[in-house]
């Protein structure tokens, strides 16, 4: 198989081999950091479960120390999200540390608002850039995000990145929410026009909190509309549209979301903007904080290890990060199959 872009080379060269080894070891030691590097954001998306503009970011030196500890413990990739990561003035320095100094694969999620002014600082140390898009119509996209002018800046930023940093893989990501189904064709056309691929993320509205699960949003699709929309996206994927998700991801929802076995904690460690190592089954009670305890000790805590077992009984997350990668954990070779995840 031709490894067509930088992100594909990172996945096949660094991440996938380590995932296979982790699966064989079965010791509950993940190899990817999913880092909410800040929870601050200037957008006001109704579907967002992570924005908190009152939380202070962890200082630069402490984040760098955390990344170094993680690399020594076998972590090979870093997925940086937010909030809006570009709100951190030190983002370029931190990505340089992860990519250039530590040799980790680096993925960054962004709204695209700051791309035009900060790409030269950050993108030399990035393998994959995921840019959020919620509508192919500028006015509607900006309304959903609560930020006037965002769509035009996002599109202009993606075009500049494609010209100036052709080695950086750029993908769009769209949250499937009320109103999105009518725009599927236009969103895929937008990705085509920009020369990139696009993923579709079924909104997760249920998060696990203290005592019981609780709902944060009500902007998702109805069950009937979700089935119809995902069946259509599955067919578009199989027909050759530039869609990242696997056909199996869409088939899961098209068949009524009967549940999957979550393996994400075996692969990824989730960290919030305050340095907390998250317990995805009890978000009100983090496992520990890397500012207060060395990562090596955190990974030996009973709860850190037990989460890898307990998560197998949960299927409340709808994100392709959780669903597709859990399928990938069970069948790593499926990445190379037709209809699988398409990075290139």
Secondary structure, 3 states (H helix, E strand, C coil): CCCCCHHHHHHHHHHHHHHHHHHHHCCCCCCEEEEECCCCCCCCCCCCCCCCCCCCCCCHHHHHHHHHHHHHCCCCEEEEECCCHHHCCCHHHHHHHHHHHCCCEEEEEECCCCHHHHHHHHHHHCCEEEEECCCCCHHHHHHHHCCCCHHHHHHHHHHHHHHHCCCCEEEEEEEECCCCHHHHHHHHHHHHHHCCEEEEEECCCEEECCCCEEECCCCCCCHHHHHHHHHHHHHHHHCCCCECCCHHHHHHHHCCCCCCCCCHHHHEEEECCCCEECCCCCCCCCCEECCCCCHHHHCCCHHHHHHHHHHHHCCCCCCHHHHHHHHHHHCHHHHHCCCCCCCC
